[in-house]
Amino acid sequence: MTEENVKSALSKVMYPGFTKDIVTFGFVKDIVVNGNDVSVTVDITSSAPEVAQQIKDEATAELMREGAENITVNVKAPQMPRESSSHGKNIAPQIKNFLMVSSGKGGVGKSTTSVNIAIALAQQGKKVGLLDADIYGPNVPRMLGVSDVKPEVNGNKVLPIKAYGIEVMSMGSLMEEGQSLIWRGAMIMKAIEQFLRDILWSELDVLVIDMPPGTGDAQLTLAQSVPVTAGLTVTTPQGVSLDDSRRSLDMFKKLNIPIAGIIENMSGFIAPDTGVEYDIFGKGTSEPMAKEFDTKVIAEIPIEPAIRTGGDEGKPITFVAPTSESAKRYMKAAESIWETIEEINANGGVDNQAVQPTTPPGVSACSTGSAGGAQQSSGGGCGCS
């Protein structure tokens, strides 16, 4: 037996739920060969005991077929996710945590970030859903290669689509390609609620929610419908993007949503022929903003052609090119986000009671006053207490 024989055998062991093997994922860490005796360590990202057991059984079987006799397979796994300790209104109680991905403006790569963070969390062993709540620009189906897939209906509920190890739902999966939605705010608010209440999401560890740009009805409705565990802001290095990103971070504070961090997208450029990284549009400009809002930049994602082609072709870089620089940064960002979520839950979770509407039925939540001289609410006229 040689180390190459061991790797060849283990390359036939698929990671449960994925179409890639444990060697390609880089989970095989230590290989010790002594004659026909083999000891191997597999460092996985899933905390599920059944995943560890399946890998151990299949690895042992493949090594025996290769000729190994005394086989030791050590599987290292992270701790099981902590139960959510959040409080308040929750119309999707089977979901443990909610991650709101927001940006102050469009075109900064928010949907690309949402897709890759969701997949990275799934590769780290979490049960993940991805809700494309960007009603006017639902791009997630294309990015996941499911543009032609329509969800199944079960009674009066809709089953989420499955792709790359995550559950997915998007307005783009429910409407004809190219069809425009000319909706008022009230319809957007209703759609957000239905995506949470009427989709048969599994018992997820986390639902990643790709929000529309800005700080309007959709964001407020989400915060009032479920206790959002954490918020993630996506920006680019340019000043015009940072201006709007500050508004996104300010929104998190006003809605009592803990900030998981900032992802600076289009930060530098990696040449596909040389792999050299160039600073062409600025880089690192988000740091002062992070300090201003007492948070951190958890990733600087460069402009890498593989990200663009992967998005267009439905092949997310975190899944199809896990060893690429961008994929590694998405994985690191996902680890940081999960650490924040675990810390939030350990400290008592979140509570959305303070942002529930206080206006009486039939009165606009956006009213700033009345003929009787009623005072504006402290939430800035949005009906929050």
C-alpha angles and dihedrals in degrees: 000000000000133000089254090055089053093049091047091053094046092049086072091061109094119208105247112263094014137081095229127088128239093252094055090048089054094239095130105091113161128028121182119182124187109171104300093341113104131189120183135175120211115193106198131183098220120095093198110113092212090060092052092048093049092051091047093050095045094044091051091049094049093047091051090052088052090056104263116145113184104039129184118183114185112193116196116198135173123249120279113270114268116249115255114260096191124134140201132053114353120171091180102048095163088071113083100200139015124208115195112205109199142168134187092231140017127259098044096110099263095145092045088051093048092051095048095042090051092051092045090053090049091050087053090060103265126134100240138188127188120207115193098209092166089112098180096044109029103176101151096094091059092046091053096042095245100111091123096045119100119199121247120246119226110189106304093338132084124226115227118241116249122223134155093356097307137096114244138192128174139163084236088067092054101047137056117272112270094012113142125224114216099186136157121228094264091060091049090052091050092049092053091052092048092050088057100038105032102041115090096233115178123237092288128191088214140000113210109209119201102206129201114260116272136030106281145110096322094054094046093047092051093049090050094046100050135012100257106218096201143350128224122198122207119202142156125232096256119106094235089059094045090053091059094039089061087059090052092052091045088053091055090054094048091049092047092243114151112235115238093190146273128285113206105209127197086025104160127333128262112210108227094215099049105017089229115146119226129191103227106144100027130277137216095018092127094069097085090049090050091054090047090059096037094246137104142243103250097185142010104207113198129216100265120171091222090064092056096044091044091053093048094046098041094249109122112211094228089062105033098037106027092161094056118109093245093050091051090052092049089050092050090048090051090052090052092048092051092049088054092049091050091049092049092052092045089055095052103282126244134305125206097189092105093059097049116121115271098185117106121248114286094023119109113249088215095059113122096196145335141233088267090060096250112181122247115256120254089246090074098263096306095115095255121135 
